[in-house]
């Protein structure tokens, strides 16, 4: 397989996507949900709410330059860079002011809560939060609502019942898609049973719980035997994840067939596998997609990746916030449809819906002149 050819194809796709952004984006497949209960996760709302598959189209330019704050867990991996790109490109198209405030990582809940307090005090028109915790951010969301500031959720899930609109994906679906690919691949290889290990990310984060729950559900429905030998939780920092991967490989490397990891975790496993001379034996699969991971698929460094479409999520939440501020009635939950990319569909995959162009450098703010 000619990796350089496919990498060039990826670059051309991203350039085309960047050019298309001058005039907006194509309608984005979503599941709109009207929940039947409050204080539920996105997957619980998907299972129990009133669900409709729709296409989310672009909002019209804003009626005024609304000020919107975005609060991220961090900007340490390409996933959040993709979100930044989706936000900034939409802010320019819509004519709104945006500011992105990253915390220091998934171990910085105190920092994220402090940023939330500062955003409330600054009287932004709206806040878009990517919560570190499923529950620990809920009180701050309620406090913003009491101050008359609507809060929207991006990517990471929570159980808050005080959100104006929740924009994410089926977090369990991430685990199901990635693990089903592993099972199909094992069957193609003629394997009757496989051993896997997981590097899902920081314990307690909603998307991490979803990944693991989805993997377990896929295993329950698997036509072949799948055993989870190990799960190591930790911040998605590259050094931390490389160490965790090395520990898993030291304990289970001779038995392991697949390693499934988050966007910061899957690439970090490559060096430990190489050093253990197990690169050809153990296949790496990612729970989500970034530009880095996309570049590693053609040569088999990473075999496949589920895709929660970070850029699309950022576009949808930004447009939803503007429409909400201008009086539109919206579904309480918008789940972006998950994709899956591997070597087979790589050439025609719509990368521009998911990852930032190669030359994009993350910006933290934009104001229309």
C-alpha positions as CSV (number, residue, x, y, z in Angstrom):
1,X,0.0,0.0,0.0
2,X,1.4,3.4,-1.0
3,X,1.1,5.5,2.1
4,X,2.5,8.6,0.5
5,X,-0.2,8.5,-2.2
6,X,-2.9,8.3,0.4
7,X,-1.4,11.0,2.5
8,X,-1.4,13.3,-0.5
9,X,-5.0,12.4,-1.1
10,X,-5.8,13.3,2.5
11,X,-4.1,16.7,2.1
12,X,-6.1,17.4,-1.1
13,X,-9.3,16.5,0.7
14,X,-8.5,18.9,3.6
15,X,-7.6,21.7,1.2
16,X,-10.9,21.2,-0.6
17,X,-12.7,21.2,2.8
18,X,-10.9,24.4,3.8
19,X,-11.9,26.1,0.6
20,X,-15.5,25.0,1.0
21,X,-15.7,26.6,4.4
22,X,-15.6,30.0,2.8
23,X,-19.2,29.4,1.9
24,X,-20.1,27.1,4.9
25,X,-20.7,23.4,5.1
26,X,-22.8,20.6,3.7
27,X,-25.8,19.5,5.9
28,X,-24.6,17.2,8.7
29,X,-26.4,14.0,9.6
30,X,-27.7,14.1,13.2
31,X,-30.1,12.4,15.5
32,X,-32.4,15.0,17.1
33,X,-33.8,13.8,20.4
34,X,-36.5,15.1,22.6
35,X,-35.7,13.4,26.0
36,X,-38.5,11.9,28.1
37,X,-36.4,12.4,31.3
38,X,-33.9,14.9,32.7
39,X,-30.5,14.3,34.2
40,X,-29.6,11.6,31.7
41,X,-26.6,10.8,29.6
42,X,-26.7,11.1,25.8
43,X,-26.9,7.4,25.3
44,X,-29.8,7.1,27.8
45,X,-31.6,9.9,25.9
46,X,-30.9,8.0,22.6
47,X,-32.4,4.8,24.1
48,X,-35.4,6.3,25.7
49,X,-36.2,9.7,24.0
50,X,-38.1,10.6,20.8
51,X,-35.4,10.2,18.1
52,X,-35.4,11.4,14.6
53,X,-32.6,11.3,12.0
54,X,-32.3,14.6,10.3
55,X,-29.8,16.8,8.4
56,X,-28.6,19.9,10.3
57,X,-28.1,22.8,7.9
58,X,-26.2,26.0,8.3
59,X,-27.6,28.8,10.3
60,X,-28.0,32.2,8.7
61,X,-25.5,34.9,9.7
62,X,-26.2,36.2,13.2
63,X,-28.4,39.2,13.8
64,X,-25.8,40.6,16.2
65,X,-22.2,39.8,17.2
66,X,-23.1,37.4,20.1
67,X,-20.3,36.7,22.6
68,X,-19.9,33.0,23.2
69,X,-17.4,31.3,25.6
70,X,-16.1,27.8,24.9
71,X,-14.6,25.9,27.8
72,X,-12.5,22.9,26.8
73,X,-10.8,20.3,29.0
74,X,-7.5,21.1,27.2
75,X,-5.9,21.7,23.8
76,X,-3.2,19.0,24.1
77,X,-4.4,16.7,21.3
78,X,-5.6,17.2,17.7
79,X,-9.2,16.4,18.6
80,X,-9.7,19.7,20.4
81,X,-7.8,21.5,17.6
82,X,-10.4,20.2,15.2
83,X,-13.1,21.5,17.5
84,X,-11.3,24.9,17.6
85,X,-11.2,24.9,13.8
86,X,-15.0,24.2,13.5
87,X,-15.7,27.0,16.0
88,X,-13.5,29.7,14.5
89,X,-14.6,29.0,10.9
90,X,-18.3,29.2,11.9
91,X,-17.7,32.4,14.0
92,X,-16.2,34.1,11.0
93,X,-19.1,33.0,8.7
94,X,-21.8,33.9,11.3
95,X,-20.2,37.2,12.4
96,X,-20.0,36.4,16.2
97,X,-17.4,36.8,18.9
98,X,-15.9,33.6,20.4
99,X,-13.3,32.9,23.0
100,X,-11.9,29.4,23.8
101,X,-10.8,28.7,27.4
102,X,-8.9,25.4,27.8
103,X,-8.3,23.9,31.2
104,X,-5.0,22.0,31.8
105,X,-6.3,18.5,31.3
106,X,-8.7,15.9,32.6
107,X,-7.2,16.1,36.0
108,X,-7.9,19.9,36.2
109,X,-11.6,19.9,37.1
110,X,-11.0,22.7,39.6
111,X,-9.5,24.8,36.8
112,X,-12.4,24.1,34.5
113,X,-14.9,25.1,37.3
114,X,-12.9,28.3,37.9
115,X,-13.1,29.1,34.2
116,X,-16.8,28.6,34.2
117,X,-17.2,31.0,37.1
118,X,-15.2,33.6,35.2
119,X,-17.3,33.1,32.1
120,X,-20.5,33.7,34.1
121,X,-19.0,36.8,35.7
122,X,-18.0,38.1,32.3
123,X,-21.6,37.9,31.2
124,X,-21.1,36.0,27.9
125,X,-24.3,35.6,25.9
126,X,-23.8,31.9,25.9
127,X,-21.4,29.3,27.2
128,X,-20.4,26.1,25.3
129,X,-18.9,23.6,27.8
130,X,-17.0,20.3,27.1
131,X,-17.3,19.0,30.7
132,X,-14.5,17.1,32.3
133,X,-16.9,15.0,34.5
134,X,-20.3,13.4,33.9
135,X,-21.6,15.0,37.1
136,X,-19.1,17.4,38.8
137,X,-19.9,20.2,36.3
138,X,-23.6,20.1,36.8
139,X,-23.8,22.7,39.6
140,X,-21.9,25.2,37.6
141,X,-24.2,24.7,34.6
142,X,-27.2,25.3,36.9
143,X,-25.5,28.4,38.2
144,X,-25.0,29.8,34.7
145,X,-28.7,29.1,34.0
146,X,-29.7,31.0,37.1
147,X,-27.7,34.0,35.9
148,X,-29.6,33.9,32.6
149,X,-26.7,32.4,30.5
150,X,-27.7,29.4,28.4
151,X,-25.1,26.5,28.5
152,X,-24.6,24.2,25.5
153,X,-22.6,21.0,25.7
154,X,-20.0,20.0,23.1
155,X,-18.5,16.5,22.6
156,X,-18.1,15.4,26.2
157,X,-21.3,14.3,28.0
158,X,-22.8,15.1,31.4
159,X,-26.0,14.3,33.2
160,X,-27.0,18.0,33.7
161,X,-30.7,18.7,33.2
162,X,-30.0,22.4,32.8
163,X,-28.4,22.5,29.4
164,X,-30.0,24.5,26.6
165,X,-28.9,22.0,23.9
166,X,-26.5,19.0,24.1
167,X,-24.4,18.4,21.0
168,X,-22.3,15.2,21.1
169,X,-22.4,11.7,19.7
170,X,-23.4,8.3,21.0
171,X,-20.4,7.8,23.3
172,X,-21.3,4.2,23.6
173,X,-21.4,4.1,19.8
174,X,-17.7,5.0,19.7
175,X,-16.9,1.8,21.6
176,X,-19.4,-0.3,19.6
177,X,-18.0,0.9,16.2
178,X,-14.3,0.4,17.1
179,X,-14.9,-3.0,18.7
180,X,-17.1,-4.3,15.9
181,X,-14.3,-3.4,13.4
182,X,-11.9,-5.4,15.6
183,X,-14.3,-8.4,15.6
184,X,-14.9,-8.2,11.8
185,X,-11.1,-8.0,11.2
186,X,-10.4,-11.0,13.4
187,X,-13.0,-13.0,11.5
188,X,-11.4,-12.1,8.2
189,X,-8.1,-13.3,9.6
190,X,-9.8,-16.6,10.6
191,X,-9.4,-16.1,14.4
192,X,-11.9,-17.9,16.6
193,X,-11.1,-15.9,19.8
194,X,-9.1,-12.8,20.5
195,X,-7.5,-11.0,23.5
196,X,-7.8,-7.2,23.6
197,X,-6.7,-4.3,25.9
198,X,-8.1,-0.8,26.3
199,X,-6.6,2.6,26.7
200,X,-9.8,4.6,26.9
201,X,-8.6,7.8,28.5
202,X,-9.2,9.5,31.9
203,X,-11.5,7.6,34.3
204,X,-14.7,9.3,35.1
205,X,-15.0,11.3,31.8
206,X,-18.3,10.6,30.0
207,X,-16.8,9.7,26.7
208,X,-14.4,7.2,28.4
209,X,-17.3,5.5,30.2
210,X,-19.1,5.4,26.8
211,X,-16.1,3.8,25.0
212,X,-15.8,1.0,27.6
213,X,-19.6,0.4,27.8
214,X,-19.7,0.2,24.0
215,X,-16.8,-2.2,23.8
216,X,-18.5,-4.5,26.4
217,X,-21.8,-4.4,24.5
218,X,-20.1,-5.3,21.2
219,X,-18.3,-8.2,23.0
220,X,-21.6,-9.5,24.3
221,X,-23.0,-9.6,20.8
222,X,-19.8,-11.0,19.2
223,X,-19.9,-14.2,17.1
224,X,-16.3,-15.0,18.3
225,X,-14.9,-15.0,21.8
226,X,-13.4,-11.7,22.9
227,X,-11.6,-11.2,26.2
228,X,-10.5,-7.9,27.7
229,X,-7.2,-8.6,29.4
230,X,-6.6,-5.1,30.7
231,X,-7.9,-1.6,30.9
232,X,-5.6,1.3,31.9
233,X,-7.1,4.7,32.6
234,X,-5.2,8.0,32.5
235,X,-5.1,11.5,31.1
236,X,-4.7,11.6,27.3
237,X,-1.3,13.2,27.6
238,X,1.1,11.4,25.2
239,X,3.8,10.6,27.8
240,X,1.3,9.2,30.3
241,X,-0.4,7.1,27.6
242,X,2.9,5.8,26.2
243,X,3.8,4.6,29.7
244,X,0.4,2.9,30.2
245,X,0.7,1.2,26.9
246,X,4.2,0.0,27.8
247,X,2.8,-1.5,31.1
248,X,0.0,-3.3,29.2
249,X,2.5,-4.7,26.7
250,X,4.9,-5.8,29.4
251,X,2.1,-7.8,31.1
252,X,0.1,-9.1,28.2
253,X,2.1,-8.5,25.0
254,X,2.5,-12.2,24.0
255,X,-1.2,-12.9,24.3
256,X,-2.6,-9.6,23.0
257,X,-4.2,-9.3,19.5
258,X,-5.6,-5.8,19.5
259,X,-5.2,-2.6,21.5
260,X,-8.1,0.0,21.4
261,X,-7.3,3.5,22.5
262,X,-8.6,7.1,22.5
263,X,-7.3,9.8,20.2
264,X,-4.4,10.6,22.5
265,X,-3.9,7.0,23.6
266,X,-3.9,5.0,20.3
267,X,-0.9,6.8,18.7
268,X,1.0,6.7,22.0
269,X,1.0,2.9,21.9
270,X,3.1,2.8,18.7
271,X,6.5,3.3,20.2
272,X,6.1,0.7,23.0
273,X,4.9,-1.8,20.5
274,X,7.8,-1.1,18.2
275,X,10.3,-1.4,21.1
276,X,8.7,-4.7,22.2
277,X,9.0,-6.0,18.5
278,X,5.2,-6.7,18.5
279,X,4.2,-4.2,15.9
280,X,3.2,-6.9,13.4
281,X,1.3,-9.0,16.0
282,X,-0.8,-6.4,17.8
283,X,-3.2,-4.1,15.8
284,X,-4.1,-0.7,17.1
285,X,-7.6,0.7,16.7
286,X,-8.8,4.2,17.8
287,X,-12.0,5.1,19.4
288,X,-12.0,8.4,17.5
289,X,-10.3,10.2,14.6
290,X,-7.8,13.1,14.4
291,X,-5.5,14.3,11.6
292,X,-2.6,12.4,13.2
293,X,-4.5,9.2,13.3
294,X,-5.8,9.6,9.7
295,X,-2.2,9.9,8.5
296,X,-1.3,6.7,10.3
297,X,-4.0,4.5,8.7
298,X,-2.7,4.0,5.2
299,X,0.5,2.3,6.3
300,X,-1.2,0.2,9.0
301,X,0.3,2.1,12.0
302,X,-3.3,2.4,13.2
303,X,-5.7,-0.1,11.6
304,X,-9.0,1.8,11.9
305,X,-10.7,4.6,13.8
306,X,-14.3,5.3,14.7
307,X,-15.1,9.0,14.0
308,X,-17.2,11.3,16.1
309,X,-16.6,14.2,13.6
310,X,-15.1,16.8,15.9
311,X,-15.3,19.6,13.3
312,X,-19.0,18.8,12.6
313,X,-19.8,18.8,16.3
314,X,-18.2,22.2,16.7
315,X,-20.1,23.7,13.7
316,X,-23.4,22.3,14.9
317,X,-23.1,23.6,18.5
318,X,-22.0,27.0,17.3
319,X,-24.9,27.3,14.9
320,X,-27.3,25.9,17.5
321,X,-26.2,28.5,20.1
322,X,-26.8,31.3,17.6
323,X,-30.2,30.0,16.6
324,X,-31.2,29.6,20.3
325,X,-30.1,33.1,21.2
326,X,-32.2,34.4,18.3
327,X,-35.3,32.6,19.6
328,X,-35.4,29.4,17.6
329,X,-36.8,26.2,19.2
330,X,-34.3,23.4,19.0
331,X,-34.2,19.7,20.1
332,X,-32.6,19.3,23.5
333,X,-30.1,16.8,22.1
334,X,-28.3,16.6,18.8
335,X,-26.1,13.6,18.3
336,X,-23.7,13.6,15.3
337,X,-23.7,10.4,13.3
338,X,-20.6,8.4,13.9
339,X,-18.3,7.3,11.0
340,X,-15.6,4.7,10.7
341,X,-12.4,4.9,8.6
342,X,-10.0,2.2,7.6
343,X,-7.7,1.4,4.7
344,X,-10.6,0.2,2.6
345,X,-12.7,3.5,2.6
346,X,-9.8,5.9,3.2
347,X,-9.5,7.3,-0.2
348,X,-13.1,8.5,-0.4
349,X,-13.6,9.4,3.3
350,X,-15.0,12.9,4.1
351,X,-12.1,14.0,6.4
352,X,-13.1,17.7,6.2
353,X,-16.2,16.9,8.4
354,X,-13.9,15.6,11.2
355,X,-10.4,17.1,11.3
356,X,-8.8,20.5,10.8
357,X,-6.7,21.3,7.7
358,X,-3.0,20.4,8.0
359,X,-1.9,24.0,8.2
360,X,-4.4,25.1,10.8
361,X,-3.0,26.5,14.0
362,X,-5.5,26.7,16.8
363,X,-6.8,30.2,17.6
364,X,-8.4,31.0,20.9
365,X,-10.5,34.0,19.9
366,X,-12.3,35.8,17.1
367,X,-14.2,39.1,17.0
368,X,-15.8,40.5,13.8
369,X,-14.5,43.9,12.9
